[in-house]
Amino acid sequence: MAVVEEVEVLVAHRERATLRVGDVFLKVDSDQRRIDVEVAAMAMVPIPTPAVLWRRPPVLAVAAVPGTALGRLGEPSPASPAAWAAAGAAIRKLHEAPLPPWHAPGRDELAAQLDVECHALIRDGVLPADLVTRNREVAGAVLRPWTPVFIHGDLQITHVFVEGDEVTGVIDWSEAAQGDALFDLAILTLGHEECLADVVAGYGTDVDLDVIRGWWALRSLLAFRWLAEHGFDPSAPGCEFDVLRSRM
């Protein structure tokens, strides 16, 4: 029998699980459309992504990318300013690529979601009303016209890998779509506001910082229900609720 390396569980909840076995990542998803998007997006984008090794629904196997993640939410990033700038440059390259066929939520849908979640946060006593109301105002900056670009759609800090000052891979493309460019920049720097200037410098164009802050607030307000239902804690130090408090 072949020797099986230790299996590391990276993500596990009722919608999906990701396991690592040596240099292979096995992704199991209850929604094969997300896997369809991930595979197609990685074939389309002009930046480094994991190699697809095989697919046997509901499992997708991809190779590990070299390097280490930019960091983790709630922890100081070990990456250099130059690495963060390189991430900004990679995002700009992605945003200049031809549009994919999928669409992220538009302004009307976001506004409706925001109203529902803010009402629930106050009604259920999850957060103080003044904190929710203030961040609802900040989030309003997002609800303006934008020119759609090819976005990653879930560009968390753990999804961008670097080696030295170079981006070696961007992972987890299941939310790729046409959307607001500033959403990607905001999600990457959520909880790491100190790195925003380096990302913007690498991105290389003017960025409306009020919209970035709006996306931080909107993402953090909308995330609570999903995080709570899937076993994550938005009140952990440096995470979503700290982001909301920083807007006060």
N, C-alpha and C positions, 0 to 999 in steps of 0.2 A: 504494500500500500504506500502511496505517496505521503510524504510528511506534510501535514497541514500546519501552516504558521498560525500563531495566535490570532484570534478574531477580536478586533476592537470595534465596539459599538459606538458610533459617532453621533448618530441621531436615531431616536426611536420614539415614535408616537403613532397614533391610530391611522394617520394618513400615509406616512412613509417611514422608511428606515434606511440608514446608510451604514454599511459595515466596511471595515478595512481589513484586508488579509494581505499582509506584505505590502507590495506596491500596487495592489489592485483594490479599487473601491467598488463595492456592490451596492447599487441603489435599487430599492424595492418601493414601488409607488402604487397606491390604490387607483390613481388616475393616470391611465396611460397617455392621455393627451399631454400631461406635463412632460413625460419622457419624450414624446414625439417632438415637442417644442425644444427641449434641451438638445436632442441629437441634431435637429435641423439647424438650430441657432449656432451651435459650435462649428458646423460645417460652413456657415455663412460669414462669421465675424473675422475681421482682419487682425485679431490679437491672439496671443497664445491661449490655448484651452487644453483640457485633458484629451488624450487619444481615446476614442471609443474602441474597446477590445472586442466586445460582443454584446448582443442583446437577445434575450429570451424572455419575453414578457411573462411575469411582471418585473424581471430583473434586467438592469443595465450595468455592464461592467466597464469601468473606465480606468485608465492608468493614472497613477499619482503624478503630479507635476513637481518639478524640482523647487527647492527653496522652502520658505516658511511664510505663513500668513502675516499680513501687516500687523496683526495684533488681535485682541479680543475685546469685546464690549465690557466696560467696567474695569479694564486694566490698562496701565500705561503701555503705549505702543513701543516695541523695541526697535522699530524701523527708523531709518535716518530720514531727515527732511528731503534728501534727494530721492529716496525710495518713494515717499509720498508724492513728490513731484512727478516721478515716473508713472505712478498710478494715474495721476491727472492727465498726463500725455496719452496714456493708453485709452482712457475713457474718451478723450477727444477723438481719437482715431476710430473708436467704436461708433461714436455719435455721427461721424461723417460717412459711415457705411450706408449702402442702399437699405431702404426700409424693409423690415420683415412684414409678413402678412398679418401678424397678431397685433391686438390693440390693448393697451393698458386702460384702466378706468379713466373716463373723461371728467371734466369739471362738474357736470351736473351729478354724476354718480358719486364723486368724492364729497360734494356738498351734502348730499343726502345721507351718506354713511357718517359724515362728521356730526350731523345733527342727531342721528340716532345714538351714536356712541357717547357723545357728550351728555345727552339727556340721561343715558343709563349710568354713566359714571357718577353723576350728581344724585340721581334717584336712589342708587344702591349704596351711597356713602363711600364709594371707593376712593374718591379724592375730594378735597374741599371745593366748594362751588366756585370760589374766587380763582382758584388755580385752573380749573377747567375753563372758566369764562375767559380768563386772560389768554390762555393758550389757544382757545377757539378764535380769538381776535388775531393772534399771531399767525395762525394757520390760514386765515383768510387771504394772505398774500399769495398763496398757491393758486387760488381760484381766479386765474386770469388767462387770457388766450396764450397759447404757446405753439411753436412750430414743432411737430413731432419729429423725433429722431429715433434711431435704433438704440434702445436702452437695455441694460442687463435686467433691470426690474427688481433685483434683490441683492444689490451690490454691498453686502455687509463686509466689514473689515476682514472677517475670516474667509472671505471668498476670493481675495486678491493675494497672490503669492509673489514674493520677491526673493531675489538672491543678490546680496549686495545692494546696488542701487538700480537694479533692473527688474521689471515685471517678468516673471517666468510662467505665469498661468493665472487664468481667471476661471473659477469653477461655478457649478450650480446655475445653469442657464434656463431652468424651467419656467421662469417668469419673464423671459425676454419678450419684448413687444415694441410697438411704436408708443412713445410717451414723451414726457417732459425731461429734457436733458438735465435739469437741475435736480430732479429726483435722484438720479444716480449719484451725483456729487454729494447730496445731502445724506443719503443712506450710508455711503462710505465713511462720512465724517461724523455720523451720529454718535454722540458721547465722546468725540475726539475733536472738539471745536478748535483746539490748539493746532491741529494739523490742516485746517481748512486753507490757510494762506498758501501752504506748500502745494496742496492739490490744485488750487486755482492757478498758481504760477505755472504748474506743469500743463494745465488745461489750455492756457494761453489765450483766453478771451475774457472780456468783461463778464462778470457774474453778479447777478442781483443778490446780495447777501440777505436781504429781507425775505426773498423767496426761499433761500436755503433754510433760514430759520423757520420759515413757515412750514416747510416740509419736515423739519425736525419735530415741530409741534404736532403736525397732522399725523405723521407716522406714529408718534408716541401715544396720541389720543386713540387712534384706531386699533393699536396693537393689543390693548389690554385683554379683550375678550379671547382672541385667538391664543395669546400666550398663556392665559389662565387655563384654558381648556386643554392645552397641550403640555402642561407641566412645567412651564417656564415662569420665572419670577421677574416681572418688570420693576419691582421695587428693590432689586439687588443694587448695591452701590455702583454708580456710574451708568445704570441702565435707564430704561424709558422714563420712569417717574422722576429720576434725577434730572433728565433732560427737560422735562416739563417744569420742574422747580427752578431751573436755571433761567427760564424766561420771565420770572417774576421780578 
